Amino acid sequence: MTTRTVLITGASAGIGKCFAEFYAAKGYDLTLTARRADRLTELATQLSSAHGIKCETISADLADPAAPDAIWSEITDRGLTVDVLINNAGYGMNDHFTDYDWAAHRDFIQIMVTAYAHLCHLALPGMTERKYGRIINVASLAGLAPGTLGHTLYGASKAFLIKMSESLSLEHEGTGVHVTALNPGFTRSEFHTTAGVQETVDRMPKWMWMQAADVVAEAYEASEKGLAQHVPGRANRFTASVLRHFPPRLALTLSRRRSAAQDT
């Protein structure tokens, strides 16, 4: 059997790194991309040695609109294919909308929305032609929740990924290609430290947290089943179910109160 190859963005840390470790352990070859070349090289060496798989690295900054095409050109030049795409790169912006200049928001949208869609657009034709493909777009439970005070574009970007993934899943039914939006809740990783909200989230109850490895394992199962979206963890699935049945005005009122409490 030919070995499948996985392309993972934001692979140098957090959930992306866990995805790399998970697929390497299953015998998939890897193509890892992120900004930090040194961390990518270290991870690639570790995983190749531990699992006997091939692991390519491509350093790229997805804030650059040219990055997805550059990544794909590099993949083509190296004679690689992409059987599985894990769109995972991302971060949070903690303060209010006008606390940042427009360039920061522009880069955020490029990384969190446009690059995801662009890489899907590049990957899907080959997957469809080969009659096999898996795409996991790492969204968030925030994409199912009402807007919050602060984090203005985060939930909006994740809602986009959920709807895009659902539509692509429908478009590719029966082709052997599965597209899944992964909607994790609070997950132990470097994300919250980078976003500057670690102190706040540390006050959250322990039962609300999941380990990144568990999120990744559920993502794999959901992708193989062809689910258009998946919320990992029982507590998160309960929360998602409640959110779906909340009247919008009440949900926004509760969000306002929760946001105000976190601001104090």
C-alpha positions in Angstrom: 0.0 0.0 0.0 1.3 3.5 -0.9 2.0 5.6 2.1 -0.3 8.6 2.6 1.2 12.1 3.1 -0.2 14.7 5.5 0.3 18.5 5.2 0.0 20.2 8.5 0.0 24.0 8.9 1.0 25.5 12.3 2.8 22.2 12.9 5.6 23.5 15.2 3.6 23.6 18.5 0.3 22.9 20.2 -2.4 21.0 18.4 -0.5 21.1 15.2 2.4 19.3 16.8 0.1 16.7 18.2 -1.4 16.1 14.8 2.1 15.5 13.5 2.9 13.0 16.3 -0.4 11.2 15.8 -0.2 10.7 12.0 3.5 9.8 12.2 2.7 7.1 14.8 0.1 5.8 12.2 2.8 5.6 9.5 1.9 8.6 7.4 4.6 10.6 5.8 4.5 14.3 6.8 4.9 17.7 5.3 5.1 20.3 8.1 4.9 24.0 7.7 5.1 26.9 10.1 7.1 30.1 10.6 9.7 28.7 13.0 12.1 26.7 10.8 14.2 25.6 13.7 11.3 24.0 15.6 10.0 22.3 12.4 13.4 20.8 11.7 13.7 19.5 15.3 10.3 18.0 15.2 10.8 16.4 11.7 14.1 14.8 12.9 12.4 13.5 16.0 9.4 12.0 14.2 11.4 10.5 11.3 13.7 8.8 13.8 10.9 7.5 16.1 8.6 6.2 13.4 10.7 5.6 10.3 8.6 8.0 8.2 9.6 10.7 5.7 9.1 14.2 7.1 9.5 17.3 4.9 9.5 20.9 6.3 8.5 24.1 4.6 9.0 27.4 6.5 6.3 29.9 5.6 4.3 32.8 7.1 0.7 32.5 6.1 0.2 36.2 6.8 1.8 36.6 3.4 -1.0 36.2 0.7 1.6 34.5 -1.5 2.4 31.8 1.0 -0.2 29.1 0.1 0.9 29.2 -3.6 4.6 29.1 -2.5 3.9 26.1 -0.2 2.2 24.3 -3.1 4.9 25.1 -5.5 7.5 23.6 -3.1 5.3 20.5 -2.7 5.1 20.1 -6.4 8.8 20.7 -7.0 9.7 18.0 -4.4 7.4 15.5 -6.1 5.1 15.2 -3.1 1.3 14.8 -2.9 -1.2 15.9 -0.2 -3.6 13.1 0.8 -4.5 14.8 4.1 -4.6 18.5 4.8 -4.7 19.7 8.4 -5.4 23.4 8.3 -4.4 24.3 11.9 -2.4 27.5 11.9 -3.8 30.2 14.1 -3.8 32.5 17.1 -6.0 34.8 19.1 -6.2 38.6 19.5 -7.4 39.4 23.0 -8.3 43.1 23.1 -11.1 45.1 21.5 -11.3 45.7 17.8 -9.9 49.2 17.7 -7.1 48.5 20.1 -5.2 47.0 17.1 -4.2 48.7 13.9 -5.8 47.5 10.7 -2.6 45.7 9.6 -3.0 43.3 12.6 -6.6 42.5 11.6 -5.6 42.1 7.9 -2.9 39.5 8.8 -5.3 37.8 11.2 -8.0 37.4 8.4 -5.3 36.2 6.0 -4.0 33.5 8.3 -7.3 32.4 9.9 -9.7 32.6 6.9 -8.1 33.3 3.5 -5.1 30.9 3.8 -7.4 28.1 5.0 -9.7 28.5 2.0 -6.8 28.9 -0.4 -5.1 25.7 0.7 -8.4 23.8 0.4 -8.7 25.2 -3.1 -5.2 24.0 -3.9 -5.6 20.5 -2.3 -9.1 19.5 -3.5 -8.5 19.0 -7.3 -5.7 16.4 -6.7 -7.7 14.7 -3.9 -10.8 14.4 -6.2 -8.7 13.1 -9.1 -7.1 10.4 -6.8 -10.6 9.6 -5.3 -9.1 10.0 -1.8 -8.6 13.0 0.5 -9.1 14.2 4.0 -9.2 17.9 5.1 -9.5 18.9 8.7 -10.1 22.6 9.3 -9.4 23.4 12.9 -12.2 25.7 13.9 -13.5 26.1 17.5 -16.5 25.9 19.8 -16.3 29.7 19.6 -17.6 29.4 16.0 -20.9 28.1 17.4 -21.1 30.6 20.3 -22.5 34.1 20.2 -20.1 37.0 19.8 -18.0 38.2 22.7 -16.7 41.5 24.0 -13.2 41.4 22.6 -11.8 38.5 20.5 -13.8 40.3 17.8 -12.7 38.4 14.7 -11.8 35.0 16.4 -15.3 33.5 16.6 -16.2 35.0 13.3 -13.3 33.4 11.6 -14.1 30.0 13.2 -17.8 30.3 12.1 -16.5 30.8 8.5 -14.5 27.7 8.7 -17.4 25.6 10.0 -19.7 26.8 7.2 -17.1 26.4 4.5 -16.3 22.9 5.7 -19.9 21.9 5.7 -20.4 23.1 2.2 -17.2 21.4 0.9 -18.3 18.2 2.6 -21.6 18.3 0.7 -19.9 19.2 -2.6 -17.6 16.1 -2.3 -20.0 13.4 -1.1 -19.3 10.2 -2.9 -15.9 11.2 -4.2 -13.7 9.7 -1.5 -12.9 13.1 -0.1 -14.0 14.1 3.4 -13.9 17.7 4.8 -14.4 18.2 8.5 -14.5 21.2 10.7 -13.0 20.4 14.1 -14.5 22.5 16.9 -12.5 22.1 20.1 -13.2 23.9 23.3 -10.5 24.7 25.9 -7.5 22.6 25.0 -4.1 22.4 26.8 -1.6 23.9 24.4 0.5 27.1 23.8 -2.4 28.9 22.3 -3.7 30.8 25.4 -0.2 31.8 26.5 0.5 33.3 23.0 -2.9 35.1 23.1 -2.1 36.6 26.5 -5.1 35.1 28.3 -3.4 32.2 30.2 -4.1 33.7 33.6 -7.8 34.1 32.7 -8.3 30.6 31.4 -6.4 29.0 34.3 -9.4 30.0 36.4 -11.7 27.8 34.3 -12.9 24.5 35.9 -10.7 21.5 35.1 -13.6 19.6 33.6 -13.8 22.1 30.8 -10.3 21.3 29.5 -9.1 18.6 27.1 -5.6 17.4 26.2 -4.5 18.1 22.7 -3.8 14.5 22.0 -7.4 13.5 22.8 -8.7 16.3 20.5 -6.5 15.0 17.7 -7.6 11.4 18.2 -11.3 12.4 18.0 -10.5 14.6 14.9 -9.0 11.6 13.1 -12.1 9.4 13.8 -14.5 12.1 12.7 -12.6 12.7 9.5 -12.5 9.0 8.7 -16.3 8.8 9.3 -16.8 11.7 6.9 -18.4 14.0 9.5 -18.8 17.6 8.2 -18.1 18.9 11.7 -17.1 17.5 15.1 -17.0 18.9 18.6 -14.6 16.8 20.7 -15.3 16.0 24.3 -18.6 15.2 26.1 -18.7 18.5 28.0 -18.1 20.5 24.8 -20.7 18.6 22.9 -23.2 19.4 25.7 -22.3 23.0 25.5 -22.7 23.0 21.7 -26.1 21.4 22.0 -27.2 24.1 24.5 -25.9 26.9 22.3 -27.8 25.6 19.3 -31.1 25.9 21.2 -30.5 29.2 22.9 -32.6 32.2 21.7 -30.1 34.6 20.0 -31.0 37.6 22.2 -30.6 35.5 25.4 -27.3 34.0 24.2 -25.9 37.5 23.5 -27.1 38.8 26.9 -25.3 36.0 28.6 -22.2 36.6 26.5 -22.3 40.2 27.5 -22.4 39.4 31.2 -19.6 36.8 30.9 -17.4 39.1 28.8 -17.9 42.0 31.3 -17.0 39.7 34.2 -13.8 38.6 32.5 -12.9 42.3 31.8 -13.0 43.1 35.5 
